[in-house]
Amino acid sequence: MAVYKIFPYKDTTLYSMFPSMNTGIDPINQISNLNFAIDSLPTVARTLIKFDDDEITDVINNTIGSTNFETYLKSFIATAQGIVESSILEIYPVAVASNGTINWNQGTGTYLDQPLTTDGACWLSPFFVDGNAWPIGTIQYVTGSFNTAYAPVGGGAWFTSSDGTDSMLITSSFGPRSDKDLNINVDTIFQAWTSSAIPNQGFILKWEDNAEFNPNKMVQPVMQYYSVDTNTIYPPCLEFRWDDSSWSTGSSGIEVLDQQNLYISLAENPGIFYSESFNRFRLNVREKYPARVYQTGSLYTTQHYLPSGSAWYAVKDLDTNEYVVGFDNDYTRLSADATSSYFDLYMNGFEPERYYKILIKVTAAGSTTIYDDEYYFKIVNG
C-alpha cells in the first residue's frame, strides 16, 4: 500500500456573528451552531479548506500514476462539545466562480482581532468585507444557506451537483462517544474536480441545515479542528491511498513462513529521513524457535517471506503513540520480490523533528500477531 499526504494551501472559518471578520491564519477551524446566552440568537460557523491544484496534479501524475486510488479528507479535533446522537457534518465543494479562475482569499486575520481583520474571506464575501458577495443562486447548481432572522446573507456558496443529476454532498455522523477526528472519503468531490466537471475551489464544512441557526438550546454542536496554521503536529491533510502491493518472487526459492513465533527485523532503515524522502523497507524473517537439524549453514541467516496477503505495516508517532498510518487490509499490505518481503513509505506526511516507529501485523496459523520490536526512524527538516 501507499499513503501520500498533502497539506492545505489555505483554510479559514466564516462566522455569522462577525460577518466581516477574516480568520485566515487562525490556528483553529470551527464548525458550530451556538447560543452564547439565554436570550441570544443562534450563530453559525463554517470552515473552508483548499488544496493546491498543482500539488494535486503532481501527486497523480508523478507518484500515483495510472493506479486506482482513493482520497480522504482528514482533520484533527482540538475541542468538541454539544455533540448529540447522530450529529451530521456536511461537506460540499466551494463555489466562487463557475470557471475556476477566481478563488476565495485566505486573508491574514485571527479570531476577534482588535480591530477585526477584514482582508479575506468572511461570511459576507469570498474576497474581503466590501468585495463581491458569495454567488448564491447566480451559478447553475450552486446554492447556500442562511437565515436572515439571525444573520446577513452569506456564509459561503457550494455546488450541490455538477450536472443536475449527481450529488456533491458528503456527510459524516458523530455521536457523544465517537471519534471526533474527521477521516472521510471525498472521492465524489475530488473526481468532479479532476474531471473538470466543477472547478477546485476547496471544501466547505458545515453542520446539516437542521442544526444550523437552530434556536433550541439543546442544539449547540461545536467542533474546533486544528488548522494548517496550527503550532501542533495536527494540521488537516488530503490523503491519497492506493494499493501498491506486489507479490513477484520469481524463482527465488525463498520459503513462506505461515506460522506464529516469528523473528522479524527491519532492513534498509538508515534511521533518519528528510520530509520528501521515499524509502523501501525490507524485512528479514525467520523462525523464532527453529527445529534442531544437522546442517552446515546457520538457520539464522536463512531468509523467509511473510504470508502473501496476510501481513501489513503501520506507523506510530513515538511520543503520542498515535497512528500516523494505520493498519489497513487493502492499503498497508506488504509486498515481496526475489529478495524479501518489503513495503514502501512516503515521508512527506510525517511531521519533521519527530521519531516514529513501525509495527508489523501478521495473520498466520489461525492467529494474528503484531510485532513491535523498536523499528524506529526520525524525520528531519531538509
C-alpha positions in Angstrom: 0.0 0.0 0.0 0.9 3.6 -0.3 -0.2 6.6 1.5 0.6 10.1 0.3 -0.4 13.3 2.2 -0.6 16.9 1.1 -1.5 19.8 3.3 -3.9 22.7 2.7 -2.9 25.7 0.6 -5.2 27.8 2.8 -8.1 27.5 5.2 -10.4 29.8 7.2 -13.6 30.0 9.2 -16.8 32.0 8.3 -18.7 33.4 11.4 -22.3 34.6 11.1 -21.9 36.6 14.4 -19.0 38.6 12.9 -19.9 38.7 9.2 -16.9 40.8 8.1 -14.3 39.0 10.2 -11.5 37.1 8.5 -9.6 34.3 10.3 -7.2 33.1 7.5 -4.3 32.5 9.8 -6.1 31.4 12.9 -4.8 28.1 14.4 -8.4 26.8 14.7 -11.1 26.0 12.2 -14.6 26.0 13.7 -17.9 24.3 12.7 -20.7 25.3 15.1 -24.2 26.4 16.0 -24.0 28.4 19.2 -26.3 30.4 21.6 -24.0 32.4 23.8 -26.6 33.5 26.3 -30.1 32.6 27.4 -31.8 35.2 25.2 -29.2 35.3 22.4 -29.7 34.3 18.8 -28.1 31.3 17.2 -24.8 31.9 15.5 -23.1 29.6 12.9 -19.5 28.9 11.9 -18.4 27.1 8.8 -14.9 26.1 7.6 -13.2 26.4 4.2 -10.2 24.3 3.2 -8.4 24.5 -0.1 -5.7 22.2 -1.5 -3.4 23.4 -4.3 -4.2 22.2 -7.9 -0.6 22.0 -9.0 0.3 19.8 -6.0 -2.7 17.5 -6.6 -1.7 17.2 -10.3 1.9 16.4 -9.4 0.9 13.6 -7.0 -1.4 12.0 -9.5 1.0 12.2 -12.5 4.3 11.6 -10.8 3.6 9.5 -7.8 0.4 7.5 -8.2 0.3 7.2 -12.0 -2.5 5.1 -13.5 -3.2 3.1 -10.4 -6.7 3.5 -8.9 -6.7 5.5 -5.7 -9.0 7.0 -3.0 -8.9 10.4 -1.4 -9.6 11.1 2.2 -10.0 14.5 4.0 -8.5 14.3 7.4 -8.9 17.0 10.1 -7.9 16.6 13.8 -10.1 17.7 16.7 -9.0 20.3 19.2 -12.2 20.6 21.2 -15.8 19.2 20.8 -18.9 20.0 22.7 -22.7 19.6 22.4 -22.4 16.6 20.1 -25.6 14.6 20.5 -26.8 11.4 18.8 -26.3 11.5 15.0 -24.8 15.0 14.7 -24.3 15.2 10.9 -21.5 17.2 9.4 -21.8 18.1 5.7 -19.0 18.6 3.1 -19.6 20.4 -0.2 -17.2 21.8 -2.9 -17.0 25.5 -2.5 -18.3 27.8 -5.4 -16.7 31.2 -6.0 -16.8 31.3 -9.8 -18.1 28.9 -12.4 -14.8 28.6 -14.4 -12.4 28.3 -11.5 -10.3 31.3 -12.5 -11.2 33.1 -9.2 -10.9 31.7 -5.7 -11.5 32.9 -2.2 -8.9 35.0 -0.4 -7.3 33.5 2.7 -6.6 36.8 4.4 -4.4 37.5 7.4 -6.9 37.5 10.3 -7.3 35.6 13.6 -10.4 35.2 15.7 -11.5 38.5 17.3 -8.6 40.6 16.2 -8.9 44.2 17.6 -9.8 45.8 15.3 -11.3 42.9 13.3 -9.2 41.9 10.2 -11.3 42.1 7.1 -8.8 41.5 4.3 -10.0 38.0 3.3 -12.9 35.5 3.0 -15.7 36.2 5.5 -19.4 35.5 6.0 -20.3 38.3 3.6 -17.8 37.7 0.8 -15.2 35.2 -0.5 -12.8 38.1 -1.0 -13.0 40.8 1.7 -15.6 42.7 3.6 -16.7 45.0 0.7 -16.0 42.5 -2.1 -18.4 40.7 -4.3 -21.0 38.6 -2.4 -20.9 34.8 -2.4 -22.6 33.6 -5.7 -25.6 32.1 -4.1 -28.2 31.3 -6.8 -26.2 33.0 -9.6 -24.3 30.0 -10.9 -26.0 26.8 -12.1 -26.2 24.1 -9.4 -24.8 26.5 -6.7 -26.6 27.3 -3.5 -26.0 28.5 0.0 -28.0 28.5 3.3 -28.6 31.3 5.8 -31.4 32.6 8.0 -32.0 36.4 7.7 -33.7 36.4 11.1 -30.3 35.6 12.6 -27.6 36.6 10.1 -27.0 38.5 6.9 -27.0 36.8 3.5 -23.8 34.8 3.0 -21.9 32.0 4.7 -20.3 30.6 1.6 -21.7 29.0 -1.6 -21.3 25.5 -2.8 -22.0 23.2 -5.7 -24.8 20.7 -5.0 -24.2 18.9 -8.3 -22.0 19.1 -11.4 -24.7 18.3 -13.9 -28.0 18.3 -12.1 -28.1 14.5 -11.6 -25.2 13.7 -9.3 -24.9 14.9 -5.7 -21.8 16.6 -4.3 -23.0 16.1 -0.7 -20.7 14.1 1.6 -21.7 13.5 5.2 -20.1 12.3 8.4 -22.1 11.4 11.5 -20.8 11.9 15.1 -22.1 10.7 18.4 -21.2 11.6 22.0 -18.5 8.9 22.3 -17.5 8.6 18.7 -14.0 9.6 17.4 -14.3 13.3 16.6 -11.3 13.4 14.2 -12.6 13.7 10.6 -11.4 11.0 8.3 -13.8 10.8 5.3 -13.7 9.6 1.7 -14.2 12.6 -0.6 -13.8 10.9 -3.9 -17.1 12.2 -5.2 -15.9 15.8 -5.0 -12.3 15.1 -5.9 -13.3 13.3 -9.1 -15.6 16.1 -10.1 -12.6 18.5 -9.7 -10.1 16.3 -11.6 -12.5 15.7 -14.5 -13.1 19.4 -14.7 -16.9 18.9 -14.1 -16.5 21.7 -11.5 -13.5 23.9 -10.5 -11.5 23.1 -7.4 -12.3 26.0 -5.1 -11.9 23.9 -1.9 -14.2 22.2 0.6 -16.8 23.8 2.9 -17.6 22.0 6.2 -20.8 22.8 8.0 -23.5 21.2 10.1 -26.6 19.9 8.5 -29.4 22.5 7.9 -31.5 21.3 10.8 -28.7 22.0 13.2 -27.6 25.4 11.8 -29.5 28.5 13.0 -31.4 26.3 15.4 -32.5 28.4 18.4 -33.1 25.3 20.6 -30.6 25.5 23.5 -30.2 21.7 23.2 -28.8 22.0 19.7 -25.4 23.6 20.1 -22.8 21.3 18.4 -19.3 22.8 18.3 -16.3 21.2 16.6 -13.0 23.0 16.7 -10.3 21.5 14.4 -6.6 22.4 14.1 -6.0 24.5 11.0 -3.0 24.5 8.7 -1.6 27.3 10.8 -1.6 25.3 14.0 1.6 25.1 16.0 0.8 21.4 16.8 1.5 18.3 14.8 -2.1 18.0 13.6 -2.7 20.1 10.5 -5.5 18.9 8.2 -4.5 17.0 5.1 -5.7 15.3 2.0 -4.6 11.7 2.0 -4.2 9.6 -1.2 -4.4 5.9 -0.7 -3.7 3.2 -3.2 -2.7 -0.5 -3.3 0.9 -0.7 -4.4 1.4 -4.2 -3.1 3.1 -6.8 -5.4 3.9 -10.5 -5.0 6.5 -11.2 -7.6 9.1 -13.6 -6.2 10.1 -15.3 -9.4 12.2 -18.4 -8.8 13.9 -17.1 -5.6 13.4 -20.4 -3.7 12.6 -18.5 -0.5 10.0 -20.2 1.6 6.9 -18.6 3.2 6.7 -18.9 7.0 3.0 -19.3 7.6 3.3 -19.8 11.4 3.4 -18.0 14.7 6.5 -17.2 16.7 8.5 -15.3 14.1 11.5 -13.2 14.4 11.3 -10.1 12.2 14.0 -7.5 11.8 13.9 -4.3 9.7 16.5 -3.8 6.9 17.2 -0.8 4.7 16.4 1.6 7.5 19.1 4.4 7.8 17.1 5.8 10.7 16.9 9.4 9.5 14.9 10.7 6.6 14.1 14.1 5.1 10.5 15.1 4.7 10.4 14.5 1.0 12.1 11.1 1.2 10.8 7.8 -0.1 12.1 4.5 1.3 11.7 0.8 0.7 11.9 -1.1 4.0 12.8 -4.7 3.8 12.1 -7.4 6.4 14.3 -10.2 7.5 12.1 -13.0 8.6 13.0 -16.3 10.3 11.5 -18.8 12.8 11.9 -17.7 16.4 12.3 -21.3 17.6 13.7 -23.3 14.7 13.7 -27.1 14.9 17.1 -28.7 15.5 18.6 -30.1 12.4 22.1 -31.2 11.2 23.4 -28.8 8.5 26.5 -26.8 7.7 24.8 -23.4 7.4 23.2 -21.2 10.1 19.4 -21.2 10.2 19.6 -17.6 11.5 20.8 -16.4 8.1 18.1 -18.0 6.0 15.6 -15.5 4.6 11.8 -16.2 4.5 8.7 -14.4 3.3 5.7 -13.4 5.4 2.4 -14.9 4.1 1.0 -13.4 1.0 -1.9 -11.0 1.6 -1.7 -11.7 5.4 0.9 -9.2 6.5 0.6 -5.4 7.0 2.5 -2.4 8.3 1.6 0.6 10.4 3.5 3.7 11.6 3.0 5.4 15.0 4.3 8.7 16.4 6.6 7.7 19.2 5.7 10.5 21.6 1.9 10.4 21.2 1.6 6.7 20.4 -1.0 7.7 17.7 -1.2 6.0 14.3 0.1 8.2 11.5 -0.5 5.3 9.1 -2.8 2.7 10.5 -3.2 -1.0 9.6 -5.4 -1.3 6.5 -6.4 -4.6 4.9 -6.3 -3.0 1.4 -3.7 -0.3 1.7 -0.9 -1.4 4.0 -0.4 -4.9 2.7 3.2 -6.0 2.4 4.8 -6.9 -0.9 7.5 -9.4 -1.8 10.1 -9.7 -4.6 13.0 -12.0 -5.2 14.9 -10.6 -2.2 12.4 -10.3 0.7 9.1 -9.1 2.0 9.0 -5.3 1.9 6.9 -2.1 1.9 7.3 1.4 0.5 6.9 4.6 2.6 6.5 8.2 1.6 7.8 10.5 4.3 6.0 13.7 3.1 3.1 13.3 5.5 5.2 13.0 8.7 6.0 16.0 10.9 9.7 16.8 11.0 11.9 16.6 14.0 9.9 13.7 15.4 10.5 10.0 15.9 8.3 7.3 14.5 8.1 3.5 14.9 7.0 0.8 12.5 4.7 -2.1 13.5 4.1 -5.3 11.5 0.9 -7.3 11.8 0.9 -10.9 10.6 -2.0 -13.4 10.4 -0.8 -16.9 10.3 -1.7 -20.4 11.6 -5.1 -19.0 12.8 -3.7 -16.2 14.9 -2.9 -12.5 14.4 0.3 -11.1 16.0 1.6 -7.5 16.0 5.4 -7.3 16.1 6.7 -4.1 17.8 10.4 -4.6 18.1 11.7 -1.0 18.2 11.7 -0.3 14.5 12.4 3.4 14.8 13.2 6.3 12.4 13.3 10.1 12.5 12.1 12.8 10.1 14.3 15.9 9.9 14.0 19.2 8.1 15.5 19.3 4.7 
